[in-house]
Amino acid sequence: MSFFSFFSKITPKVEAQSDEDEELVDPQVVLKEQCGDKCTNYKAKLDECYERVSSRSQTTETCAEELFDFIHCVDHCVAKDLFSKLK
């Protein structure tokens, strides 16, 4: 009896989960969707800026500040609840 055949007899066999098991959902994605609703004023400012910039053919204006404000709001909202949902 070789070592590998002996080793395979004493170790438990582990099988992968089947596809029928429930799908895992990333809690961060769910929280970002929920928090996006709480940051509507920043989203409105971002949309307004985007419309203003895209309506002009030549402009140096970007919506970076509005984008950063919106992302900061969403991330701040997500951060307080995310780690309690992780295993």
C-alpha positions in Angstrom: 0.0 0.0 0.0 1.5 3.3 -1.0 1.5 6.4 1.1 -1.0 8.2 -1.2 -3.6 5.4 -1.1 -3.3 5.2 2.7 -3.5 8.9 3.0 -6.6 9.1 0.8 -8.3 6.5 3.0 -7.9 8.4 6.2 -8.7 11.9 5.0 -12.3 12.9 4.6 -13.6 13.6 1.1 -14.8 17.1 0.5 -17.1 18.0 -2.4 -17.9 21.4 -3.9 -21.2 22.9 -3.3 -23.8 22.2 -6.0 -25.2 24.9 -8.3 -28.6 24.5 -6.6 -27.4 26.2 -3.4 -28.4 29.8 -3.0 -26.4 32.5 -4.8 -24.1 34.6 -2.6 -24.9 38.3 -2.7 -22.2 40.9 -2.0 -23.5 43.0 0.9 -21.4 46.0 -0.3 -23.4 46.1 -3.6 -26.7 46.0 -1.7 -25.6 48.7 0.7 -24.4 50.9 -2.1 -27.8 50.8 -3.8 -29.6 51.6 -0.5 -27.1 54.4 0.3 -27.4 55.9 -3.1 -31.0 56.8 -2.2 -29.8 58.6 0.9 -27.3 60.7 -1.1 -29.8 62.1 -3.6 -28.8 65.7 -3.2 -25.2 64.8 -4.2 -26.5 62.7 -7.1 -28.7 65.6 -8.3 -25.6 68.0 -8.3 -23.6 65.4 -10.2 -26.3 64.9 -12.8 -26.7 68.7 -13.2 -23.0 69.1 -13.7 -22.9 66.2 -16.2 -25.7 67.8 -18.2 -24.0 71.2 -18.2 -20.6 69.8 -19.2 -22.0 67.5 -21.9 -24.0 70.3 -23.5 -20.9 72.3 -24.3 -18.6 71.3 -27.1 -15.4 72.9 -25.6 -15.1 73.2 -21.9 -12.4 72.7 -19.3 -14.9 72.0 -16.6 -15.1 68.5 -15.1 -17.5 67.1 -12.6 -14.7 65.6 -10.4 -15.7 67.5 -7.3 -19.3 66.5 -7.6 -18.3 62.9 -8.3 -16.0 62.8 -5.3 -18.7 64.3 -3.0 -21.2 61.6 -4.2 -18.8 58.7 -3.8 -17.7 60.0 -0.3 -21.4 60.2 0.8 -22.1 56.6 -0.4 -18.9 55.2 1.1 -19.5 56.9 4.4 -23.0 55.4 4.5 -21.8 51.9 3.5 -18.9 51.8 5.9 -21.0 52.0 9.1 -23.0 48.9 8.2 -20.7 46.8 6.0 -18.5 45.1 8.5 -21.4 43.9 10.6 -22.7 42.0 7.6 -19.4 40.2 6.8 -18.6 36.8 8.2 
